[in-house]
C-alpha cells in the first residue's frame, strides 16, 4: 500500500491548468407513476432539480474539492447559462476561472430527467453547438491558455468535442508544456490520437479506445497490445483505459500492463465519473507519485463518484475512507467529540439510502460482551454509530475512580473495530439528545435491558424504527473486571 497520508499532504500544494469544454449540468428528479396516453411514454412528477458546473468544469471542481488549486480555461456563450457558470465558478475559492465568451454559440447545457427512487436516467435534453471554435475565438483561447502553463505543475485537457480543444489549440498547449517540462494528461474525445501527440498520458474509456485503435479491446491482453501501438502514434508515455464496472487498465510505453478491478460500490450515477478520474490522476502525478499509485488513486476516486447522484465531486476524507484499511481511520475519521458535527456523516449516509444503527455505553474496558453487542448491532444496519459517555458522564454514573481510561482512549479502541462506523461522545447522563439527532432505524442494547428500559425507544419506534436486544455473555462485566484488577476480590 502506498503512503496515502504523505500524498494527501502533497496534493494541496499542486496547481493544475485545466482546459476543456465547459457545460451546465441540470438534473431534474422525480417519480414515474404512470404512462402518458399521448406518446406513450413515462410521465415524471418533478420533485426537485439541481444544477452543477459540468464537463471540464467538473474536472476543475474535483481538483478543488481534493484541496488543490486549479486554473481553468473554458468557453461560454453570451447567455443565461454562461452567466450562471461564470458566477458558480467565481464562488470556488480554489478555482481561477479564465472564461472566453463567444456570442455566436450557446453555452453547452444538458438537462437530465432522473427517477428519484431508482436513480434511472430517462431522458437527456441538450443545448449545444458541437463545432470547432472559429479562428478568432481559437486565437483568443490560445492567448488565454499559453501564459498560464508556466504557473501550473501539470496540464489537463478535458475534451468533450464541443469546440474548445481544436487541433491548433491542443498543439499550442502541448508544445508549450513540453517546452517547460510540464506533464500533460488528456481525457480524449477524438478517435485520432495523433492530434494529442506529445502528451504524457491519454485516458480514453473502453469504447473510445476501441474506436481509436480499431481493436476489440475485450481483454486486458488485447488492450495492452493495442495500447502499445497507439502510444507510438500519439508519442505518449502511458495510456489508461477505463472500463466502468470492469475496472481500469494502465499501459506504460514499453512496459507491462497493470489492471485494477473496480471497487465494490452501489452505483447511483456515472455522470462525470471520468472527470473525477482525470482530476485524481493529474493531482497524483503532479505530486510525483508513480504510475501504479496514480492508477489506484483514480480507481478509488471513481468508486466514490459513482456512488453519488448527479455530477459529483470527491473529498480527501471520502478518498481516504476508500483507500485506507478501515481500522486506520479511527482517530481522524471515526470519532466525533461531544457537541461535534454529525450532520455531514448523517446526510451522506441518508443520501445513499443506508440503514443507520445506534448503541451506547461507557465501554471503560472493552470485553467480549461488548464485542458481541457491537457485532450484532452492525449486522442489523449499514452504518453503526456508538454513543460514548464522556469522562464527566461516566464519573457521575459510576462514581469516583471511573473511568479507568479517558474518553479519547475509549473512543479510539471502539473506532478501531470494523463493526463501528462512528463514535459520538456525549456529555449528558443519557444519549437521548444524540438519539433524537441521529434518528436511527435500529436501536441496540444488551439483553439485560427490557425494551421499555432502553433510552430513546419511544423516539425510534415513533419514527418507524425498531429496538433490538442482544443476549449478553454471562460473566462479563466492566465493573467486576475493574474490581479484580484493583484486587477487590483478593
C-alpha positions in Angstrom: 0.0 0.0 0.0 1.4 3.4 -1.0 1.8 6.2 1.6 -1.6 7.9 1.2 -1.0 10.3 4.1 2.2 11.7 2.5 0.4 12.0 -0.8 -2.6 13.7 0.7 -0.3 16.3 2.2 1.4 16.9 -1.1 -1.7 17.3 -3.2 -2.9 20.6 -1.8 0.4 22.2 -2.8 -0.3 21.4 -6.5 -1.7 23.7 -9.2 -3.4 22.2 -12.3 -4.1 24.0 -15.5 -7.3 22.5 -16.8 -8.6 23.3 -20.3 -11.7 22.0 -21.9 -15.4 22.1 -22.7 -17.4 23.7 -20.0 -21.1 22.9 -19.6 -24.1 23.4 -17.3 -25.4 20.1 -15.9 -29.0 20.2 -14.7 -30.7 17.2 -13.0 -34.5 17.0 -12.7 -35.5 14.4 -10.2 -39.0 12.9 -9.8 -41.1 9.8 -9.6 -42.6 7.9 -12.5 -46.0 6.5 -11.7 -47.9 6.4 -15.0 -47.5 6.4 -18.8 -48.7 9.3 -20.9 -51.5 8.4 -23.3 -50.2 10.8 -25.9 -46.8 9.2 -26.5 -47.0 6.7 -24.9 -44.0 7.5 -22.6 -43.2 7.6 -18.9 -44.5 10.7 -17.1 -42.2 12.1 -14.4 -43.7 14.0 -11.5 -40.9 16.5 -10.8 -39.9 16.8 -7.1 -36.7 18.8 -7.3 -33.9 19.9 -9.6 -30.3 21.0 -9.2 -27.6 22.4 -11.4 -23.9 21.8 -11.4 -20.8 23.0 -13.2 -20.2 20.2 -15.7 -17.9 18.9 -18.3 -14.3 20.2 -17.9 -15.7 22.5 -15.2 -16.5 19.4 -13.2 -12.8 18.3 -13.5 -11.9 21.7 -12.0 -14.4 21.3 -9.2 -12.9 17.9 -8.4 -9.4 19.3 -8.3 -10.5 22.0 -5.9 -12.5 19.5 -3.7 -9.4 17.5 -3.3 -7.7 20.6 -1.9 -5.5 21.7 -4.9 -5.6 24.9 -6.9 -7.0 24.9 -10.5 -6.5 27.4 -13.3 -9.5 26.7 -15.5 -9.9 27.9 -19.1 -13.1 27.3 -20.9 -15.7 28.8 -23.4 -19.1 30.2 -22.7 -21.9 31.8 -24.7 -23.4 35.2 -24.1 -26.5 33.8 -22.4 -28.1 32.9 -19.0 -26.4 29.5 -18.7 -23.0 31.1 -19.3 -23.6 33.8 -16.7 -24.6 31.1 -14.2 -21.5 29.1 -14.9 -19.3 32.2 -14.5 -21.0 33.1 -11.2 -20.7 29.5 -9.9 -17.0 29.2 -10.7 -16.4 32.6 -9.1 -17.6 31.2 -5.8 -15.0 28.4 -5.9 -12.1 29.7 -3.9 -9.5 27.3 -5.3 -10.5 27.8 -8.9 -9.2 30.7 -11.0 -11.5 30.8 -14.0 -10.4 32.3 -17.3 -13.5 32.2 -19.5 -13.6 33.2 -23.1 -17.0 34.4 -24.4 -18.4 33.5 -27.8 -21.7 35.3 -28.6 -22.1 33.2 -31.8 -22.8 29.9 -29.8 -24.9 28.9 -26.9 -23.3 27.7 -23.6 -23.5 23.9 -23.6 -26.3 22.8 -21.3 -27.5 19.3 -20.5 -30.8 18.6 -18.7 -31.2 15.0 -17.4 -34.6 13.7 -16.2 -33.9 11.1 -13.5 -36.2 8.7 -11.5 -35.5 9.7 -7.9 -36.3 6.3 -6.5 -34.4 4.1 -9.0 -31.7 6.7 -10.0 -32.5 5.8 -13.6 -31.8 8.4 -16.3 -34.9 8.5 -18.5 -34.2 11.4 -20.9 -31.5 14.0 -21.6 -32.1 17.2 -23.4 -29.0 19.1 -24.9 -28.5 22.7 -25.9 -25.1 22.9 -27.7 -23.2 23.7 -30.8 -20.6 20.9 -31.3 -18.4 22.6 -33.9 -14.8 23.8 -33.6 -14.3 27.4 -32.3 -13.9 30.0 -35.0 -10.4 31.1 -35.9 -10.9 34.3 -33.9 -12.1 32.5 -30.8 -9.5 29.8 -31.2 -6.8 32.5 -31.1 -8.4 34.1 -28.0 -8.3 30.7 -26.3 -4.6 30.2 -27.2 -3.8 33.6 -25.9 -5.6 32.9 -22.6 -4.1 29.4 -22.1 -0.4 29.5 -23.0 0.7 32.2 -20.5 -0.9 30.0 -17.7 1.2 26.9 -18.5 4.3 28.2 -16.5 2.1 28.7 -13.4 0.9 25.1 -13.3 2.5 21.9 -12.0 0.6 19.8 -14.6 -1.7 20.4 -17.5 -5.0 18.6 -18.0 -7.1 18.7 -21.2 -10.7 17.6 -20.9 -12.0 17.1 -24.4 -15.8 16.7 -24.8 -15.7 17.6 -28.5 -17.7 20.8 -28.1 -15.3 23.1 -29.9 -12.7 24.3 -27.4 -9.9 21.8 -27.9 -9.3 22.2 -31.6 -6.2 20.6 -33.2 -4.5 24.0 -33.1 -5.4 24.8 -29.5 -4.2 21.3 -28.5 -0.9 21.7 -30.4 -0.1 25.0 -28.8 -0.8 23.8 -25.3 1.2 20.6 -25.5 4.1 22.3 -27.2 4.2 25.0 -24.5 4.0 22.4 -21.8 6.8 20.2 -23.3 9.0 23.3 -23.6 8.6 23.9 -19.9 8.9 20.3 -18.9 5.3 20.1 -17.7 3.3 16.8 -17.9 0.1 16.8 -19.9 -2.9 14.5 -19.3 -5.6 14.2 -21.9 -9.1 12.9 -21.5 -9.6 12.4 -25.3 -12.7 12.5 -27.4 -11.2 12.4 -30.9 -10.6 8.9 -32.4 -7.4 10.4 -33.9 -5.0 10.1 -31.0 -2.3 11.6 -33.2 -3.7 15.1 -32.5 -2.6 14.7 -28.9 0.9 13.8 -29.9 3.5 14.6 -27.2 1.0 14.3 -24.2 2.2 12.3 -21.2 -1.0 10.2 -20.6 -4.2 9.6 -22.5 -7.3 8.3 -20.6 -9.9 7.0 -23.1 -12.8 4.9 -22.0 -13.1 1.4 -23.5 -15.4 2.5 -26.3 -13.2 5.5 -27.3 -10.1 3.3 -27.1 -11.7 0.6 -29.3 -12.8 3.1 -32.0 -9.4 4.9 -32.0 -7.3 1.7 -32.2 -9.8 -0.3 -34.3 -9.4 -3.1 -31.8 -11.9 -5.3 -29.9 -10.5 -4.1 -26.5 -12.3 -7.1 -24.9 -9.5 -8.4 -22.8 -6.6 -6.9 -20.8 -4.2 -8.5 -23.2 -5.9 -7.0 -26.3 -5.9 -3.6 -24.6 -2.2 -3.9 -23.7 -1.2 -4.8 -27.3 -3.3 -2.1 -29.0 -2.2 0.5 -26.5 1.5 0.0 -27.3 0.8 0.7 -31.0 -1.4 3.7 -30.1 1.3 5.2 -27.8 3.8 5.1 -30.6 1.3 7.1 -32.8 0.5 9.6 -30.1 4.1 9.7 -28.8 2.9 9.5 -25.2 4.3 7.7 -22.1 1.2 5.9 -21.0 -2.4 5.1 -21.6 -5.1 4.4 -19.1 -8.3 2.7 -20.4 -11.3 3.0 -18.1 -13.8 0.1 -18.3 -16.6 1.1 -16.0 -17.5 -1.9 -13.7 -14.6 -3.9 -15.1 -12.0 -1.6 -13.6 -9.1 0.2 -15.3 -6.0 -0.9 -17.3 -2.9 1.2 -17.3 -0.3 0.5 -20.0 3.1 2.2 -19.8 5.1 2.5 -23.1 7.4 -0.4 -23.3 6.2 -1.8 -20.0 3.7 -4.2 -18.6 0.0 -3.5 -18.2 -1.4 -3.0 -14.8 -5.1 -3.8 -14.2 -7.2 -3.0 -11.2 -10.7 -4.2 -10.7 -13.5 -1.7 -9.9 -14.0 -1.3 -6.2 -17.3 -2.7 -4.9 -19.9 0.1 -4.7 -23.6 0.6 -5.2 -23.6 2.6 -8.5 -26.1 5.6 -8.4 -24.9 7.7 -11.2 -21.9 7.5 -13.6 -22.3 11.1 -14.8 -19.0 12.9 -14.5 -17.1 9.8 -13.2 -14.4 10.3 -15.9 -13.9 13.9 -14.7 -13.1 12.6 -11.2 -10.7 10.1 -12.6 -8.9 12.7 -14.6 -8.6 15.1 -11.6 -7.3 12.4 -9.3 -4.7 11.3 -11.9 -3.5 14.8 -12.5 -3.0 15.6 -8.8 -1.4 12.3 -8.0 1.1 12.6 -10.9 1.7 16.3 -10.1 2.7 15.2 -6.6 5.3 12.9 -8.2 3.7 9.6 -7.4 4.4 6.6 -9.6 2.0 5.2 -12.2 0.5 2.5 -10.1 -0.2 4.8 -7.2 -1.9 7.2 -9.7 -4.0 4.3 -11.0 -5.2 3.2 -7.6 -6.0 6.7 -6.5 -8.1 7.3 -9.7 -9.9 3.9 -9.2 -10.8 4.8 -5.6 -12.0 8.3 -6.7 -14.2 6.8 -9.3 -15.8 4.4 -6.8 -16.7 7.4 -4.6 -18.1 9.4 -7.5 -20.4 6.8 -9.0 -21.9 6.2 -5.5 -23.3 9.7 -5.6 -26.2 11.3 -7.5 -25.5 13.8 -10.3 -22.3 15.4 -11.3 -20.3 14.7 -8.1 -17.0 15.8 -6.5 -14.8 13.8 -4.2 -13.3 15.0 -0.9 -10.0 13.9 0.7 -11.9 12.3 3.6 -14.0 10.2 1.1 -10.9 9.2 -0.8 -9.1 8.2 2.5 -12.1 6.0 3.5 -11.9 4.2 0.2 -8.1 3.6 0.3 -7.0 3.1 3.8 -7.8 0.0 5.9 -11.0 0.6 7.8 -9.4 0.5 11.3 -6.8 3.1 10.4 -9.5 5.7 10.1 -10.2 5.6 13.8 -8.7 8.8 15.3 -9.2 11.2 12.4 -12.3 9.9 10.7 -14.5 7.9 13.1 -14.6 10.0 16.3 -16.9 13.0 16.8 -16.3 14.9 20.0 -19.1 16.0 22.3 -21.1 18.7 20.6 -19.3 17.9 17.3 -21.0 17.9 13.9 -22.6 14.7 12.9 -24.6 16.2 10.1 -22.1 15.5 7.3 -22.0 11.8 8.1 -25.7 11.5 8.5 -26.6 13.4 5.4 -24.2 11.3 3.3 -25.5 8.0 4.7 -29.1 9.0 4.3 -28.5 10.2 0.7 -27.2 6.8 0.0 -30.3 5.2 1.5 -28.3 3.4 4.2 -29.9 2.0 7.4 -28.3 3.6 10.4 -28.0 1.8 13.7 -27.2 3.1 17.2 -26.0 1.7 20.5 -24.3 3.3 23.5 -22.3 2.8 26.7 -19.3 3.7 28.8 -17.0 1.0 27.3 -14.4 1.6 30.0 -12.8 -1.8 29.5 -13.8 -3.4 26.2 -14.6 -7.1 26.7 -16.2 -9.9 24.7 -19.7 -9.0 25.9 -19.3 -5.6 24.3 -17.9 -7.1 21.1 -20.9 -9.4 20.8 -23.4 -6.5 21.1 -21.4 -4.3 18.7 -21.1 -7.1 16.1 -24.8 -7.9 16.3 -25.7 -4.2 16.1 -23.6 -3.8 12.9 -25.2 -6.9 11.4 -28.6 -5.2 11.7 -27.7 -2.0 9.9 -25.5 -0.5 7.2 -23.7 2.1 9.4 -23.3 1.8 13.2 -23.0 4.8 15.5 -21.8 4.2 19.0 -22.7 6.8 21.6 -19.9 7.0 24.2 -20.3 8.6 27.6 -17.7 11.4 28.3 -15.4 11.2 31.2 -17.6 13.5 33.3 -20.7 11.5 32.4 -19.0 8.2 33.4 -17.9 9.6 36.7 -21.4 10.7 37.6 -22.8 7.3 36.7 -20.1 5.0 38.1 -18.5 7.1 40.9 -15.0 8.1 41.8 -12.2 6.2 40.2 -14.1 5.8 36.9 -13.5 5.9 34.1 -10.3 3.8 34.1 -9.4 5.1 30.6 -10.2 8.6 29.4 -12.7 9.3 26.7 -10.2 9.6 23.9 -8.6 6.3 24.7 -12.0 4.6 24.9 -13.1 6.2 21.6 -10.0 5.1 19.8 -10.4 1.5 20.9 -14.0 1.4 19.7 -13.2 3.2 16.5 -10.6 0.6 15.7 -13.3 -2.1 15.5 -14.5 -2.8 12.0 -18.1 -3.1 13.2 -18.1 0.5 14.3 -18.5 3.3 11.7 -18.7 6.3 14.0 -18.1 7.1 17.7 -20.0 10.0 19.1 -19.1 11.3 22.6 -21.9 12.8 24.7 -21.7 14.8 28.0 -25.2 14.0 29.3 -26.1 11.1 31.6 -28.2 9.5 28.8 -27.8 9.6 25.0 -31.4 10.8 24.5 -30.4 14.0 22.7 -28.0 12.1 20.5 -30.6 9.6 19.6 -33.1 12.4 18.7 -30.4 13.8 16.4 -29.4 10.5 14.7 -32.9 9.1 14.4 -31.6 5.6 13.9 -33.5 2.9 12.1 -32.4 0.4 14.8 -31.6 1.0 18.4 -29.5 -1.8 20.0 -28.8 -2.7 23.7 -27.8 -5.8 25.6 -30.4 -8.3 26.7 -30.1 -7.2 30.4 -32.4 -4.4 29.4 -36.1 -4.6 28.6 -37.5 -2.7 25.6 -39.1 -0.1 27.9 -35.8 0.4 29.7 -33.9 1.3 26.6 -33.3 5.1 26.5 -34.7 6.5 23.3 -37.0 3.7 22.4 -40.0 6.0 22.1 -38.2 8.2 19.6 -37.0 5.4 17.4 -40.3 3.5 17.4 -42.3 6.6 16.7 -40.3 7.1 13.6 -40.9 3.6 12.4 -37.6 2.1 13.7 -37.0 -0.9 15.9 -35.4 -1.7 19.2 -33.1 -4.8 19.2 -31.9 -6.6 22.3 -28.8 -8.8 22.1 -28.3 -11.7 24.5 -25.4 -10.8 26.8 -22.4 -13.1 27.6 -22.6 -14.2 31.2 -19.6 -13.5 33.4 -18.5 -10.3 31.6 -18.9 -7.1 33.4 -16.7 -4.0 33.3 -17.3 -3.2 37.0 -16.2 -6.7 38.0 -13.2 -6.6 35.7 -12.1 -3.2 37.3 -12.7 -4.7 40.7 -10.5 -7.7 40.1 -7.8 -5.6 38.6 -7.7 -3.5 41.7 -7.6 -6.5 43.9 -11.1 -6.1 45.4 -11.6 -9.9 45.4 -8.1 -10.8 46.6 
